[in-house]
Each structure stands twice: as C-alpha cells, then as structure tokens.
Amino acid sequence: MSLPLWMSIEPVGSEVRLMLTVPSEHTVLKARLPNPPTHPRALMGLLEALSLWHGCPLRAVIDADAQDVRQHPERWAMLLGDGPELAVAVEWAAVPSARPRDRFLAPMGDFASARKLVSFAATGQR
C-alpha cells in the first residue's frame, strides 16, 4: 500500500490556503482559494480528485485553531464531513504553543535525529 498524500487546509481571512505534499518527495501543489467555498461539496470534491489523480489515499489536516474554523465549526464540519472513507481522511489539529523544556531529560541532548526519524516514518518527509 502506498503512503498517503498530505493536504494542509488553513483558512486565513478571506482565503483558504492549501498545500499538497507527496511522501518521500516534496510539495506538489500550493493554492489560495476564496473562503468559504460556494458549494458544500467543493472542498471534498477537490480532495477526492487529488487522491484519484495521484492514485493514493489522502490525509487532510485542517487548522482547527484558525479564526474562521473557531467561529464557524459547523460550516467546516459540513464542508469536510462526507468524504469517501477509503480515499480521503480528515483530521482537525491545532499546533500547540511552545512548552518549556523538560529539565529532567535536557542533559541527555536534543535527539534531533530521533525526531527526524519519527517524522520521516510518519510522513515520508525528510
């Protein structure tokens, strides 16, 4: 089975920023589209089409902390709710704020290579 494509969805004011990444390769598509879509199936249709285009399942991640998503969660749930289960999966995520360093484990080093290994295994991105 092939690794899934990854699409980020970031509502920012009057636009939605999309970025499609192919695992083990690179970003293949960036787009800025009007917010909100004019048709309720537009976003899921686009995600499904990209999945079919590449012949891979697609994992979409929406910025759950974006102002428009926080103000209109029901609209975003409707826009992202009825995707074909096998081709498109949607996750809602918010990037956590920076937290203080763990003083107990700090003396062991930063383990940057370990973080890169986990990131590559999870996403295929270097």
Secondary structure, DSSP 8 states (H G I E B T S, - for coil): ----EEEEEEEETTEEEEEEE-TTS-EEEEEEEESS-SSTTHHHHHHHHHHHHHTS-EEEEEETTSHHHHH-HHHHHHHHSS--TTTEEEEEE---------TTTGGG---HHHHHHHHHHHH---
